[in-house]
Amino acid sequence: MEMKDNETVDLRSLFISYLSHWRLIGGSALFSLVIAIAYLVIYPTTFETDAQILIQDDKDTFSSGSFGLGEAAGLMKSFGIGGNSNSSINLDDEFVTITSNQLFRTMVERLGLYVDYTEPFTFGYRLYRNIPLKISADSATLASMEHTMELDIHHHGNGKVRIDSRLKLSKFRKQKASFDLESLPAMIKVGPYDLKIEYAAQDARNSDFELEAKIQSPTSVAERLVDEFHIEDYSKSSNVLQISCQDYEKQRAKDMLSMLIACYNEQAENYKKRLADKTLSFLNSRLDAVLGELAKSEEAIESYKNKNKITMVEYDVQMYAAAMQELQTKLIELESQSHLIQLMSDFVRDPQNKYKLVPSLYSPAGSESGDLTAYNQILIERERVIRNSSEKNPMVTTLSVQADRMRESVYKMIDNAQESLSMTKKDLKDKERQLMSKISGIPQQERVYVDLKRQQEIYQGVYLVLLQKKEDIELTIGQGKERARVLDAPYTKAAPVAPRKLFAAIGIIAFTLFVSVGWLSMKYIVASVWGDLKKELRK
């Protein structure tokens, strides 16, 4: 009980001791209050701007179909070409693409965010809309820009402009220069960089004003903005991304989000067109070759008819070939498949197509089709890495090695498919010979005509398949579907996110306690040490 009373007395005496220094506590509180008020007044009111986009897959809308091609549709279906194609979107890849420095750099250059405009004595408040002058640089200058430039602009009512520039070459080294311009627009050269200065508002021509501008490399500005943007998926089961940023200029935040989405769609569209152009080039070359073979086949049929004076042979052949129809259909399909596989083989083994996507003209059953898919995915990933960085990236070398290894699997898949088709054709040919022996009374000219007609149908089937592929690609390009569909256009939330009054209140309390308790504690420690020192000196 006595110990408890002693603790109560000690706490009471300590509390009274602190209250005796009320001037110190009050002064600390007043000083921290002034700092908090300055924070609330000087710090600009900042808002959060959000947008939502839906990442779309082109294959979901532009799937292959028959388009009224009749019997060719069944042929294409048997080849694994046509019908609905399933694909999935990897949001992690889309996140990396959206947050890439290249995409943000494009956004910075188009909005001119590499230039910060401020007025004197505004504590670094960056202007956006109400700027009297506009500073810009061409693409070559922006690409080579490595240093930061600072311009102090003094504009007079008569149109004359005085500019004092500082080019920051290193941390402690700056190159200064001055320019006297009679009128605007005008070009100035700050170090190795050419800058264009012009009026952003017509009413600024006859005004006196001062303006400070800071020009930075678009790459460095993009690096800073990537950290300021917040991107996350809406849920694990959706393809919706939420993009947000904070800025005290509402319009600047909206423009940045809108431009970022536009640049993303433009980049995706350009990439899709490049891939489509390569595939179309391949298909056009194959279409020309098949069309030439088809023309030769038709000429051979015409020549054979004229030579043997045959007119309506189709009706006669139908009487004898009814039993062979099923075999012939299968042979046509197998020949077409063999031709398509040969086209793929020629394309893959061509050294010029070493790192080009292999068109999926034939889909083998089983796990072998996965080799071709995996090989194309590696090539797509390799091209994406090259587009976002350069061919010197170590990841490009790794992907190239993986592609070279997978290419052997693709060779093996093609060889296995050719061998399998050859064995199947051999079996069908044997059955065909058995049937032909039963109808040995068919004239030789009719049998020759059947062979010629079969060759013609084979080339027709291959031609229709290739033409269908070409039409699908051209339709996909012509529709111009956006990769990112805007669900919520950029909008600014009503409640500001800064300055925060709670932070100011916590700062007042923490600063007051820290200064008061710290000062009194230090005073007590110094007094104790000084007392002990005096006792030692007296001894």
C-alpha positions in Angstrom: 0.0 0.0 0.0 2.9 2.4 0.9 4.6 1.6 -2.4 1.4 2.4 -4.4 1.1 5.7 -2.5 4.7 6.5 -3.4 4.1 5.9 -7.1 1.1 8.1 -7.0 3.1 10.9 -5.4 5.9 10.5 -7.9 3.5 10.7 -10.9 1.8 13.7 -9.3 5.0 15.5 -8.7 6.2 14.7 -12.2 2.9 16.1 -13.7 3.2 19.2 -11.5 6.8 19.6 -12.6 5.9 19.6 -16.3 3.0 22.0 -15.7 5.4 24.4 -14.1 7.0 24.8 -17.5 3.7 25.8 -19.2 5.5 28.5 -21.1 7.7 26.0 -22.8 4.8 23.7 -23.6 2.6 26.6 -24.8 5.4 28.0 -27.0 6.1 24.5 -28.5 2.4 24.1 -29.2 2.1 27.6 -30.7 5.2 27.0 -33.0 3.9 23.6 -34.1 0.5 25.2 -34.8 2.1 27.8 -37.0 3.9 25.1 -39.0 0.7 23.0 -39.3 -1.3 26.1 -40.6 1.5 26.8 -43.0 1.3 23.2 -44.3 -2.5 23.4 -44.7 -2.2 26.8 -46.5 0.8 26.3 -48.7 0.4 22.7 -49.7 -1.9 22.6 -52.7 -5.2 20.8 -52.5 -4.7 17.5 -54.2 -7.3 15.2 -55.7 -7.4 11.6 -56.9 -8.4 10.9 -60.5 -9.5 7.3 -61.5 -10.3 5.5 -64.7 -11.4 1.9 -65.5 -10.6 0.0 -68.7 -11.5 -3.5 -70.0 -8.7 -5.3 -71.7 -10.3 -7.0 -74.8 -9.0 -9.9 -76.9 -9.4 -9.6 -80.6 -10.0 -13.3 -81.0 -13.2 -13.1 -78.9 -14.8 -11.0 -81.6 -13.0 -11.9 -84.8 -13.1 -15.7 -84.7 -12.8 -17.6 -87.9 -16.0 -18.8 -89.6 -17.1 -20.4 -92.8 -18.5 -17.2 -94.4 -20.6 -19.2 -96.8 -17.7 -21.1 -98.4 -19.8 -24.3 -98.7 -17.8 -27.5 -98.8 -14.6 -25.6 -98.1 -15.9 -24.8 -94.6 -16.0 -28.5 -93.8 -12.5 -28.9 -95.2 -11.2 -26.1 -93.1 -12.8 -27.5 -90.0 -11.1 -30.9 -90.6 -7.8 -29.0 -90.7 -8.5 -27.3 -87.4 -8.9 -24.0 -89.1 -12.1 -22.0 -88.5 -14.7 -22.1 -85.8 -14.3 -20.3 -82.5 -10.8 -19.9 -81.0 -10.3 -19.5 -77.3 -7.6 -17.3 -75.9 -6.9 -15.8 -72.5 -5.5 -12.4 -71.4 -2.5 -12.2 -69.1 -3.1 -9.1 -67.0 0.4 -9.3 -65.6 1.7 -8.7 -69.2 -0.8 -5.9 -69.7 0.3 -4.3 -66.4 4.0 -4.4 -67.5 3.0 -2.9 -70.9 1.0 -0.1 -69.4 3.7 0.8 -66.9 6.5 0.6 -69.4 8.8 3.7 -69.7 8.2 3.8 -73.5 4.4 4.2 -73.1 4.8 6.9 -70.3 7.4 8.7 -72.4 5.0 8.9 -75.3 2.4 10.3 -73.0 4.8 12.8 -71.5 6.0 14.0 -75.0 2.4 14.5 -76.4 1.2 16.4 -73.3 4.4 18.4 -73.0 4.9 17.3 -69.4 8.7 17.4 -69.8 8.4 21.2 -69.1 7.3 22.4 -65.6 6.0 26.0 -65.6 6.0 27.9 -62.3 5.5 31.5 -61.3 8.0 33.2 -58.9 7.3 32.8 -55.1 4.6 30.1 -55.6 6.5 27.4 -53.7 6.9 25.2 -56.9 3.3 25.2 -57.9 3.3 23.7 -61.4 1.0 25.4 -63.8 -0.9 23.5 -66.5 -3.7 25.3 -68.2 -3.2 29.0 -67.5 0.3 29.3 -68.9 1.2 32.4 -71.1 4.1 30.7 -73.0 4.7 27.3 -74.3 8.1 25.7 -74.7 8.6 22.6 -76.9 11.3 20.6 -78.7 11.3 18.4 -81.7 11.5 14.6 -81.4 15.2 14.4 -82.2 16.0 16.9 -79.4 13.8 15.0 -76.9 15.4 11.7 -77.8 18.9 13.0 -77.1 18.0 15.1 -74.1 20.0 14.0 -71.0 20.4 17.3 -69.0 18.0 19.5 -67.0 17.5 23.1 -68.1 16.1 26.0 -66.1 14.7 29.1 -67.8 13.9 32.5 -66.1 11.6 34.3 -68.5 10.8 38.0 -68.3 8.2 39.1 -70.8 7.6 42.8 -71.4 4.4 44.5 -72.7 6.1 45.5 -76.0 6.6 41.8 -76.9 10.3 41.7 -76.0 11.5 38.7 -73.9 14.5 38.2 -71.7 15.5 34.6 -71.0 18.2 33.5 -68.5 19.0 29.8 -68.9 21.0 27.4 -66.8 22.0 24.0 -68.2 22.8 21.5 -65.4 25.8 19.5 -66.7 26.5 17.8 -63.4 25.6 18.1 -59.7 27.8 21.2 -59.1 28.3 22.4 -62.6 25.9 24.6 -64.6 26.2 26.4 -68.0 24.6 29.8 -68.0 23.4 31.8 -71.0 21.1 34.7 -71.7 18.8 35.5 -74.7 17.1 38.8 -75.7 14.2 38.1 -78.1 12.4 40.8 -80.0 9.3 38.8 -80.5 7.7 35.4 -80.3 7.6 32.7 -81.6 11.4 32.2 -81.6 14.0 29.4 -81.3 16.8 29.4 -78.7 19.7 27.0 -78.3 20.5 26.0 -74.7 23.7 24.0 -74.9 23.1 21.3 -77.5 19.3 21.5 -77.3 17.0 23.5 -79.6 13.9 24.9 -77.9 10.9 26.6 -79.4 9.1 29.3 -77.4 5.7 30.6 -78.5 2.6 32.1 -77.0 0.1 29.7 -75.4 -2.5 32.4 -74.9 -3.0 35.4 -77.3 -3.8 37.8 -74.5 -0.2 37.3 -73.2 1.4 39.3 -76.0 0.8 42.7 -74.4 1.3 41.6 -70.8 4.2 42.0 -68.4 4.9 38.7 -66.5 7.7 36.5 -65.2 7.7 32.7 -65.6 10.1 30.0 -64.6 10.4 26.8 -66.7 12.2 23.6 -65.9 12.9 21.3 -68.9 13.7 17.6 -68.1 14.4 14.5 -70.1 11.0 12.8 -71.0 12.6 9.5 -69.9 13.3 10.8 -66.4 9.8 12.4 -66.1 8.3 9.1 -67.3 10.2 7.2 -64.5 8.8 9.6 -61.9 5.2 9.3 -63.2 5.3 5.5 -63.3 5.8 5.6 -59.5 3.0 8.1 -59.0 0.4 6.1 -61.0 -1.4 3.3 -59.2 -2.7 0.4 -61.4 -4.4 -2.7 -60.1 -6.9 -5.4 -61.3 -10.5 -5.1 -60.4 -10.7 -8.7 -59.4 -8.9 -12.0 -60.1 -11.6 -13.2 -62.4 -12.0 -10.1 -64.6 -10.0 -8.3 -67.3 -10.7 -4.9 -65.8 -7.8 -2.6 -64.7 -8.2 0.4 -62.4 -5.8 3.3 -63.0 -5.5 6.2 -60.7 -3.2 9.2 -60.0 -3.0 12.2 -57.7 -2.5 15.8 -58.7 -3.6 19.2 -57.6 -4.4 20.1 -61.2 -7.6 18.1 -62.0 -7.4 18.6 -65.8 -3.8 17.5 -65.9 -4.6 14.2 -64.1 -7.5 13.6 -66.5 -5.4 14.4 -69.6 -2.7 12.1 -68.4 -5.0 9.1 -67.9 -6.8 9.7 -71.2 -3.6 10.0 -73.1 -2.1 7.0 -71.4 -5.1 4.9 -72.5 -4.9 6.3 -76.0 -1.2 5.6 -76.3 -1.8 2.0 -75.0 -4.5 1.4 -77.6 -2.3 2.9 -80.4 0.7 0.8 -79.4 -1.4 -2.4 -79.4 -3.0 -1.5 -82.8 0.4 -0.8 -84.4 1.8 -4.1 -83.0 -1.3 -6.0 -84.3 -0.9 -4.4 -87.8 2.8 -5.3 -88.0 2.0 -8.9 -87.2 -0.9 -8.9 -89.6 1.3 -7.4 -92.4 3.8 -10.2 -92.0 1.2 -12.9 -92.1 -0.6 -11.3 -95.1 2.7 -11.2 -96.9 3.2 -14.9 -96.3 -0.4 -15.7 -97.3 -0.2 -13.6 -100.5 2.9 -15.4 -101.6 1.3 -18.8 -101.0 -1.9 -17.7 -102.7 0.0 -16.7 -105.8 1.8 -20.0 -105.9 -1.4 -22.1 -105.4 -3.3 -20.0 -107.9 -0.5 -20.7 -110.5 -0.8 -24.5 -109.8 -4.6 -24.3 -110.0 -4.4 -22.5 -113.4 -2.0 -25.3 -114.6 -4.5 -28.0 -113.4 -7.4 -26.3 -115.2 -5.4 -25.9 -118.4 -4.5 -29.6 -118.2 -8.2 -30.6 -117.9 -9.1 -28.3 -120.8 -6.3 -29.7 -123.0 -7.3 -33.3 -122.1 -10.9 -32.7 -123.0 -10.0 -31.2 -126.3 -7.6 -34.0 -127.1 -10.1 -36.8 -126.3 -13.2 -34.9 -127.5 -14.8 -35.2 -124.1 -17.8 -33.0 -123.3 -20.0 -34.0 -120.3 -17.7 -36.5 -118.6 -18.9 -35.7 -115.1 -22.2 -37.6 -115.7 -20.4 -40.7 -116.9 -17.9 -40.6 -114.1 -20.6 -40.3 -111.4 -22.1 -43.6 -112.6 -18.8 -45.5 -111.9 -17.2 -43.5 -109.1 -20.1 -43.6 -106.6 -18.4 -46.2 -104.5 -15.1 -44.3 -104.6 -16.6 -41.0 -103.5 -15.8 -41.4 -99.8 -12.2 -42.5 -100.6 -11.7 -39.6 -102.9 -13.0 -37.1 -100.3 -10.6 -38.5 -97.8 -7.7 -38.4 -100.3 -8.5 -34.8 -101.2 -8.4 -33.8 -97.5 -5.2 -35.7 -97.0 -3.5 -34.1 -100.1 -4.6 -30.7 -98.9 -3.3 -31.4 -95.5 0.0 -32.6 -96.9 0.3 -29.4 -99.0 -0.4 -27.2 -96.0 2.2 -29.1 -94.0 4.7 -28.7 -96.8 4.0 -24.9 -96.8 4.6 -24.8 -93.1 7.8 -26.9 -93.5 9.1 -24.5 -96.2 8.3 -21.5 -94.1 9.9 -22.9 -90.9 13.1 -24.1 -92.6 13.6 -20.8 -94.5 16.5 -19.0 -92.7 14.8 -15.7 -93.3 11.9 -16.8 -91.1 14.1 -17.9 -88.2 12.3 -15.7 -85.6 9.0 -15.2 -87.4 5.6 -16.6 -86.2 4.7 -19.9 -87.8 1.2 -19.6 -89.3 -1.0 -22.4 -87.8 -2.2 -23.8 -91.2 -2.4 -27.3 -89.7 -3.3 -28.4 -86.2 -2.2 -32.0 -85.3 -4.1 -33.9 -82.8 -2.6 -34.6 -79.3 0.2 -32.9 -77.5 2.2 -32.0 -80.6 0.1 -29.0 -81.3 1.3 -27.5 -78.0 4.9 -27.4 -79.4 3.9 -25.0 -82.2 1.8 -22.9 -79.8 4.7 -22.7 -77.2 7.1 -21.8 -80.0 5.0 -18.9 -81.3 4.5 -17.7 -77.7 8.3 -17.6 -77.2 8.6 -15.6 -80.5 5.9 -13.2 -79.4 7.5 -12.7 -76.0 10.9 -12.1 -77.7 9.5 -9.5 -80.0 7.7 -7.8 -77.1 10.9 -7.6 -75.1 12.8 -6.2 -78.1 10.1 -3.6 -78.6 10.2 -2.5 -74.9 14.0 -2.5 -74.7 16.5 -3.6 -77.3 18.1 -6.7 -78.9 21.0 -6.3 -76.4 18.7 -7.2 -73.5 19.9 -10.5 -71.9 16.3 -11.7 -71.9 16.3 -11.6 -75.7 19.3 -13.9 -75.9 17.5 -16.3 -73.5 14.3 -16.3 -75.5 16.3 -16.8 -78.7 18.0 -19.9 -77.2 14.6 -21.2 -76.2 13.2 -20.6 -79.6 16.1 -22.4 -81.3 15.5 -25.4 -79.0 11.7 -25.4 -79.6 12.3 -25.1 -83.4 13.6 -28.7 -83.3 10.4 -29.8 -81.8 8.5 -28.0 -84.5 10.6 -29.8 -87.1 9.8 -33.1 -85.5 6.1 -32.3 -85.3 6.0 -31.5 -89.0 8.0 -34.6 -90.0 5.8 -36.8 -87.8 2.7 -35.2 -89.4 4.0 -35.8 -92.9 4.9 -39.4 -92.1 1.5 -40.1 -90.6 -0.3 -38.6 -93.6 1.9 -40.6 -96.0 1.0 -43.8 -94.2 -2.7 -42.9 -94.2 -2.6 -42.0 -97.9 -0.9 -45.3 -98.7 -3.7 -47.2 -97.1 -6.3 -45.2 -98.9 -4.5 -45.7 -102.2 -4.5 -49.5 -101.7 -8.2 -49.4 -101.1 -8.6 -47.3 -104.2 -6.7 -49.7 -106.3 -8.9 -52.5 -105.1 -12.0 -50.6 -106.2 -10.4 -49.6 -109.5 -9.7 -53.3 -110.2 -13.4 -54.0 -109.8 -14.3 -51.3 -112.4 -11.6 -52.1 -114.9 -14.0 -51.5 -117.6 -13.8 -47.7 -117.1 -12.0 -46.2 -120.1 -8.5 -45.0 -119.5 -9.4 -41.4 -120.4 -12.0 -41.3 -117.6 -9.5 -42.5 -115.0 -7.0 -39.8 -116.2 -9.8 -37.2 -116.0 -10.6 -38.2 -112.4 -6.9 -37.7 -111.4 -6.8 -34.4 -113.1 -10.1 -33.3 -111.5 -8.8 -34.4 -108.1 -5.7 -32.3 -108.4 -7.9 -29.3 -109.3 -10.1 -29.8 -106.3 -7.0 -30.1 -104.0 -5.7 -26.8 -105.2 -9.1 -25.3 -104.9 -9.4 -26.4 -101.3 -5.9 -25.1 -100.4 -6.7 -21.8 -102.1 -10.0 -21.4 -100.2 -8.3 -22.2 -96.9 -5.6 -19.6 -97.5 -8.1 -17.1 -98.7 -10.2 -17.6 -95.6 -7.2 -16.9 -93.4 -6.5 -13.7 -95.3 -10.1 -12.5 -95.0 -10.0 -13.1 -91.2 -6.9 -11.0 -90.8 -8.2 -8.2 -93.0 -11.5 -8.1 -91.2 -9.7 -7.9 -87.8 -7.6 -5.0 -89.1 -10.5 -3.2 -90.7 -12.7 -3.3 -87.6 -10.2 -1.3 -85.6 -11.2 -2.7 -82.2 -9.5 -1.0 -79.3 -7.4 -3.1 -77.0 -8.6 -1.2 -73.9 -12.2 -0.3 -73.8 -12.9 2.6 -71.4 -15.5 1.6 -68.8 -15.1 4.7 -66.6 -13.6 7.8 -68.3 -11.1 9.7 -66.1 -13.0 11.4 -63.3 -11.8 13.3 -60.2 -13.1 12.3 -56.8 -14.8 15.1 -54.8 -12.9 14.6 -51.5 -9.3 15.8 -51.6 -6.5 13.5 -50.5 -4.1 16.2 -49.4 -3.3 18.2 -47.3 -4.7 16.1 -44.5 -5.9 17.8 -41.4 -5.3 14.6 -39.4 -1.6 14.7 -40.2 -1.4 18.3 -39.2 -3.1 17.5 -35.8 -0.8 14.6 -35.2 2.2 16.7 -36.1 1.1 19.4 -33.6 0.8 16.9 -30.7 4.0 15.0 -31.6 6.1 18.1 -32.0 4.8 19.7 -28.8 5.5 16.5 -26.8 8.9 15.9 -28.4 10.2 19.5 -27.9 8.8 19.8 -24.3 9.8 16.5 -23.0 13.0 16.5 -24.8 14.0 19.9 -23.6 13.1 19.1 -19.9 14.8 15.8 -20.0 18.0 17.3 -21.5 17.9 20.0 -18.9 17.6 17.5 -16.1 20.4 15.3 -17.4 22.7 18.3 -17.9 21.9 19.6 -14.4 22.6 16.2 -12.9 25.9 15.8 -14.8 27.0 19.3 -13.8 26.2 18.6 -10.1 28.1 15.4 -10.1 31.0 17.2 -11.8 31.1 19.9 -9.2 31.2 17.3 -6.4 34.1 15.6 -8.0 36.0 18.9 -8.4 35.5 19.7 -4.7 37.0 16.5 -3.7 
